[in-house]
């Protein structure tokens, strides 16, 4: 049976999909191999920015140069969006979109998988074909890459938990998005919002518990929309409370949640439940109301601010992060300055800052007022400088604190590194502690911008 190696790109939800693909391939008898010697390379892709697409193309070319006999399988969001573009790249043998990603192991292991997907078979140009089901032996594909891309269904194809190389495994409980932000391609490549059955969530969380994991991360594309498609009165907080009630997982972390889904009740739960990580990531995108309207975001800056301030009031040492976009079409210098002032006013501890990237097929891609790339990168630098000062102060404020943390890995000198409840990494020099250990750490100092502590 073939050897393979898997490369994941993008968000935590995508990495959860990758862990599922890896598990399913191994269950079919595929073996993991070294990248330079594997017969198959599986690339689980992202397409949220042009840079993400370019990175995938670069990796494809590098694999083909270093291992020309390796057959490359491209799946995920980029495969769903631009199958024909990918199929033209050297070494690519399969392009399998999100529509068929859950069948990838079956497809690669024999004809039956292709036949099961036959009604959605697409040409390399991405056009669905209604021709006869293929008889190609996918283990020895012809020169023409096999492309499988179809409509995204409304079924949640859950990613089973897998003892992967992450100390903090991701449990993806929701996929897709019903919002239509002007800049975002994700609804087109992942479909509308759909949720994992709550009973299945509990089953998967218990499996992680049995495997000894101390922290799990609940993840989704639009996590706060969990349950709205299930035809019952159920929301994300209901699910979270059930996970806490019906499992003994030592720590649960929320990956990212939209501002209008951050309720007072959710803040109270995180603040009062010792097993919840003291950490909120709440996408903002812009701190200017005019730009938020152009983006088709569903809140005003006052609504966003209310939630962040409420988090900070209940949990003064909470890690608080956001996604920020620089250079959205129509953003003026005054808009950017307003956004900076808004960010400065709030207790953020980190930001994920992105230069605007036009995505084909989105409302913003052809809109007026496209911002010059040089100006976009200048704004990115300004935002990075702004958050660096805020983060530096937050790190300094941790000295003398006692924080709960989970050990992640060991550094080059053998010292363990741990992640605190409030989303900071701390080095524990001289300690002999295995990864996946939950412990209290005392923060002693800051060295070159990083925390240094010891086990309490």
C-alpha positions in Angstrom: 0.0 0.0 0.0 1.2 3.5 -0.8 3.1 5.8 1.6 1.8 9.3 2.1 2.5 12.5 3.8 0.0 15.2 4.7 0.4 19.0 4.7 -2.3 21.1 6.3 -2.8 24.8 5.5 -5.1 27.4 7.1 -7.4 27.5 10.1 -8.0 25.1 13.0 -11.1 23.7 11.3 -9.0 22.9 8.3 -6.4 21.1 10.5 -9.2 19.1 12.1 -10.3 18.0 8.6 -6.6 17.1 7.9 -6.5 14.9 11.0 -9.6 13.1 9.8 -8.1 12.5 6.4 -4.9 11.2 8.0 -6.8 8.8 10.2 -9.0 7.5 7.3 -6.0 6.9 5.0 -4.2 4.9 7.8 -7.4 2.9 8.3 -7.3 2.1 4.6 -3.8 0.7 4.9 -1.8 3.7 3.7 1.4 4.3 5.7 3.0 7.6 6.6 6.3 8.3 4.9 9.0 10.9 4.8 8.1 13.8 2.5 11.1 13.2 0.3 10.2 9.6 -0.3 6.4 9.3 -0.1 4.4 8.0 -3.0 1.5 10.4 -2.2 1.5 14.0 -1.0 -1.9 15.1 0.3 -2.3 18.9 0.5 -5.3 20.1 2.5 -5.5 23.7 1.4 -6.8 27.1 2.4 -8.0 29.9 0.0 -8.8 32.7 2.3 -6.2 35.0 0.7 -4.1 35.1 -2.5 -1.1 34.5 -0.4 -2.6 31.2 0.8 -3.1 30.1 -2.8 0.4 31.1 -3.7 1.9 29.1 -0.8 0.1 26.0 -2.0 1.3 26.4 -5.6 4.9 26.9 -4.2 4.7 23.7 -2.2 3.3 21.7 -5.1 6.2 22.8 -7.3 8.7 22.1 -4.5 7.4 18.6 -4.0 7.5 17.9 -7.7 11.1 19.1 -8.1 12.4 17.1 -5.1 10.3 13.9 -5.6 9.1 13.8 -9.3 7.5 10.3 -8.8 5.3 11.6 -5.9 1.6 11.9 -6.9 0.1 15.0 -5.5 -3.5 15.1 -4.1 -4.9 18.6 -3.6 -8.0 18.9 -1.5 -9.7 21.5 0.7 -10.9 25.1 0.0 -8.5 26.0 -2.8 -9.3 22.8 -4.6 -13.0 23.6 -4.3 -12.6 27.1 -5.6 -10.0 26.7 -8.4 -9.8 23.0 -9.5 -8.8 23.8 -13.1 -6.0 26.1 -12.0 -4.5 23.5 -9.7 -4.9 20.6 -12.2 -2.5 22.3 -14.6 0.3 22.3 -12.1 3.1 19.7 -12.5 2.7 16.5 -10.4 -0.9 17.0 -9.5 -2.8 13.7 -10.0 -6.0 14.4 -8.1 -8.0 17.6 -7.2 -10.7 16.7 -4.6 -12.8 19.6 -3.5 -14.5 20.0 -0.1 -17.6 18.5 -1.7 -15.7 15.1 -1.8 -13.0 15.6 0.9 -14.8 13.2 3.3 -14.4 10.5 0.6 -10.8 11.1 -0.1 -9.4 7.9 1.5 -12.1 5.8 -0.3 -11.3 7.5 -3.6 -7.6 6.9 -3.3 -7.9 3.3 -2.2 -9.8 2.0 -5.3 -12.5 2.4 -8.0 -15.4 2.1 -5.7 -14.7 5.5 -4.2 -14.7 7.1 -7.6 -17.9 5.4 -8.6 -19.6 6.5 -5.5 -18.7 10.1 -6.3 -19.3 9.7 -10.0 -22.3 11.9 -10.4 -20.2 14.9 -9.2 -17.2 14.2 -11.4 -15.8 17.4 -12.8 -13.4 18.2 -15.6 -10.1 19.9 -14.9 -11.8 23.1 -15.9 -14.1 22.6 -12.9 -17.3 21.9 -14.9 -19.4 19.0 -13.6 -19.7 16.1 -16.0 -22.7 13.9 -16.3 -20.8 11.3 -18.4 -20.5 7.7 -17.5 -18.9 6.9 -14.2 -15.2 6.6 -14.7 -13.4 3.3 -14.9 -9.9 4.9 -14.2 -7.8 3.0 -11.7 -7.1 5.9 -9.3 -4.0 4.1 -8.0 -2.4 4.7 -11.4 -4.0 7.9 -12.7 -3.5 8.8 -16.4 -1.7 12.0 -17.4 -5.0 13.9 -17.0 -5.6 14.7 -13.3 -8.8 13.4 -11.8 -10.9 16.3 -10.6 -13.8 15.8 -8.2 -15.6 19.0 -7.3 -19.4 19.4 -6.8 -22.0 21.2 -4.9 -21.4 21.6 -1.2 -24.2 19.7 0.6 -25.9 20.5 3.9 -24.6 17.5 5.7 -22.0 17.9 8.4 -19.1 15.6 7.6 -17.5 15.5 11.0 -13.8 15.0 11.4 -13.3 12.1 13.9 -10.9 12.9 16.7 -7.5 11.5 16.1 -4.3 11.1 18.2 -2.4 13.4 15.9 0.7 15.5 16.7 -1.2 18.2 18.4 -1.1 18.4 22.2 -4.4 20.4 22.1 -6.6 18.6 19.6 -9.3 20.5 17.7 -12.9 19.2 17.8 -14.7 20.7 14.8 -18.4 21.0 15.7 -19.6 23.3 12.9 -18.7 24.0 9.3 -19.8 26.5 6.6 -21.2 30.0 7.1 -24.5 31.7 6.3 -23.0 35.2 6.5 -22.0 37.0 3.3 -19.2 39.3 4.2 -18.1 41.2 1.1 -14.5 40.0 1.3 -15.0 36.3 2.2 -14.9 33.3 -0.2 -15.5 30.7 2.5 -19.3 30.3 2.1 -18.6 29.5 -1.6 -16.1 26.8 -0.8 -17.6 25.4 2.4 -21.3 26.0 1.9 -24.0 27.1 4.4 -23.6 26.5 8.1 -24.1 23.0 9.4 -23.6 21.5 12.8 -22.4 18.2 14.3 -25.1 16.4 16.2 -24.6 17.2 19.9 -24.6 13.5 20.8 -21.7 13.0 18.4 -19.9 16.0 19.9 -20.1 14.4 23.3 -19.0 11.0 21.9 -16.0 12.6 20.3 -15.1 14.7 23.4 -15.2 11.6 25.5 -12.9 9.8 23.1 -10.4 12.6 23.5 -10.8 12.3 27.2 -10.1 8.6 27.0 -6.9 9.3 25.1 -5.7 11.5 27.9 -5.9 14.9 26.4 -6.0 17.7 28.9 -7.3 20.5 26.6 -9.5 20.5 23.6 -10.3 23.4 21.3 -13.9 23.6 20.0 -13.7 24.9 16.5 -15.9 25.9 13.5 -16.0 28.2 10.6 -18.7 30.3 12.3 -18.8 28.6 15.7 -21.5 30.8 17.2 -24.0 29.6 14.6 -23.8 26.1 16.0 -27.2 24.4 16.3 -29.3 26.8 14.1 -29.6 24.2 11.4 -30.6 21.3 13.7 -34.3 22.2 13.9 -34.3 22.5 17.7 -33.8 25.1 20.3 -30.0 24.7 20.6 -27.1 27.1 20.5 -23.4 27.0 21.0 -23.6 27.8 24.7 -26.0 24.9 25.2 -23.4 22.6 23.5 -20.6 24.1 25.6 -22.5 23.5 28.9 -23.3 20.0 27.8 -19.6 19.2 27.1 -18.7 20.5 30.5 -21.5 18.6 32.2 -21.0 15.3 30.5 -17.3 15.0 30.1 -14.3 15.4 32.4 -12.0 17.2 29.9 -9.7 19.3 32.1 -9.9 22.4 29.8 -12.1 23.6 27.0 -11.0 26.5 24.8 -13.2 28.3 22.3 -11.3 28.9 19.0 -13.0 32.0 17.5 -16.5 33.4 17.8 -18.3 36.3 16.1 -19.0 39.3 18.2 -22.8 39.1 18.1 -22.6 35.5 19.5 -20.6 36.7 22.6 -23.5 37.0 25.0 -23.3 38.1 28.6 -24.3 34.5 29.5 -21.3 33.1 27.6 -18.9 35.6 29.2 -20.3 34.6 32.6 -19.8 30.9 31.9 -16.2 31.4 30.8 -15.5 33.6 33.8 -16.9 31.3 36.4 -16.1 27.8 35.1 -12.6 26.8 36.1 -12.3 24.3 33.2 -12.8 27.1 30.6 -9.7 28.7 29.1 -9.6 32.4 29.9 -9.4 33.4 26.3 -11.7 35.0 23.7 -10.9 35.4 20.0 -13.5 37.8 18.5 -13.0 38.8 14.8 -13.3 42.6 14.3 -12.0 43.2 10.7 -12.3 47.0 11.1 -12.7 49.5 13.8 -14.5 51.9 11.5 -18.3 51.7 11.2 -18.3 52.9 7.6 -15.9 50.1 6.6 -17.9 47.6 8.6 -21.0 48.5 6.5 -19.0 48.1 3.3 -17.8 44.7 4.5 -21.4 43.7 5.2 -20.4 42.9 8.8 -23.4 42.5 11.2 -22.5 44.8 14.1 -21.4 48.4 14.9 -18.2 49.2 16.8 -20.2 50.2 19.9 -21.7 46.7 20.0 -18.3 45.1 19.5 -16.8 47.3 22.2 -19.5 46.5 24.7 -18.6 42.8 24.5 -14.8 43.2 24.7 -15.2 45.6 27.7 -17.6 43.1 29.4 -15.0 40.3 28.9 -12.3 42.4 30.4 -14.4 43.5 33.4 -15.2 39.9 34.3 -11.7 38.6 33.5 -9.0 41.3 33.7 -6.3 38.9 32.8 -8.1 37.2 29.9 -6.4 36.8 26.6 -8.4 38.8 24.0 -7.6 38.6 20.3 -9.2 39.7 17.0 -8.8 39.5 13.3 -8.1 42.9 11.6 -8.0 43.6 7.9 -6.0 46.5 6.4 -6.8 48.1 3.1 -10.4 47.0 2.4 -11.7 48.7 -0.8 -12.8 52.2 0.0 -10.8 52.5 3.2 -9.4 56.0 3.4 -6.6 57.3 5.6 -9.3 58.7 8.0 -11.0 55.3 8.1 -7.7 53.6 9.0 -6.9 56.2 11.6 -10.4 55.6 13.2 -9.8 51.9 13.2 -6.4 52.4 15.0 -8.0 54.6 17.6 -10.7 52.0 18.2 -8.2 49.2 18.6 -6.1 51.3 20.9 -9.1 51.9 23.2 -9.7 48.2 23.8 -7.8 45.7 25.9 -6.6 43.4 23.1 -3.6 41.1 23.9 -2.9 40.1 20.3 -4.2 40.6 16.8 -4.2 38.6 13.6 -3.6 41.3 11.0 -4.3 40.6 7.3 -3.7 42.8 4.2 -6.9 42.8 2.1 -6.8 40.2 -0.6 -9.3 40.2 -3.4 -11.1 36.8 -3.8 -12.7 36.1 -7.2 -16.4 36.0 -6.9 -16.7 38.1 -3.8 -18.6 41.4 -3.7 -15.5 43.3 -2.8 -13.3 42.0 -5.6 -14.6 44.4 -8.2 -15.7 47.2 -6.0 -14.5 50.8 -6.4 -11.8 52.2 -4.2 -9.2 49.4 -4.3 -6.3 50.5 -2.1 -2.7 50.6 -3.4 -0.7 47.6 -2.2 2.0 49.8 -0.8 -0.5 51.7 1.4 -2.0 48.4 2.6 1.3 47.2 3.8 2.1 50.5 5.5 -1.2 50.2 7.4 -0.4 46.6 8.3 2.9 47.9 9.8 1.1 50.5 11.8 -1.3 48.0 13.2 1.5 45.6 14.1 3.3 48.4 15.9 0.1 49.4 17.8 -0.6 45.8 19.0 3.1 45.2 19.9 3.0 47.8 22.6 -0.3 46.5 24.0 1.0 42.9 24.0 4.3 43.8 25.5 2.5 45.4 28.5 0.2 42.4 28.8 3.2 40.1 29.0 4.9 42.3 31.6 1.8 42.2 33.7 2.1 38.4 34.0 5.2 38.6 36.1 4.4 37.2 39.5 1.2 35.6 38.3 0.3 31.9 38.9 -1.4 30.6 35.8 -2.8 27.3 34.7 -1.0 25.9 31.6 -0.8 22.8 29.4 2.7 21.6 28.3 3.0 21.7 24.5 6.4 20.5 23.5 10.1 20.7 24.3 12.5 23.3 22.8 15.9 22.6 21.3 17.5 22.7 24.7 15.0 20.2 26.1 13.0 22.7 28.2 9.3 22.4 28.0 7.0 25.1 26.6 3.5 25.5 28.0 0.4 27.4 26.9 -1.4 29.4 29.6 -5.1 29.6 30.1 -4.9 33.2 28.7 -3.1 32.2 25.5 0.5 33.0 26.3 3.5 30.6 25.8 5.8 30.2 28.7 9.2 28.5 28.8 10.0 26.3 31.8 13.8 25.9 31.7 15.3 23.0 33.5 11.9 21.3 34.1 11.3 17.6 33.2 7.7 17.6 32.2 6.0 15.6 29.5 3.8 17.2 26.8 0.1 17.1 27.5 0.5 17.8 31.2 -1.8 20.4 32.9 -0.1 22.3 35.7 0.1 25.6 37.4 3.1 27.8 36.5 4.6 30.8 38.3 5.8 33.5 35.9 9.2 34.8 36.9 10.4 37.1 34.2 10.3 38.1 30.6 13.2 37.3 28.3 13.4 38.7 24.8 9.6 39.3 24.8 8.8 35.8 26.0 7.6 34.5 29.4 9.9 32.4 31.6 8.5 30.5 34.6 8.6 27.4 36.7 6.2 24.7 37.7 4.4 25.8 40.9 
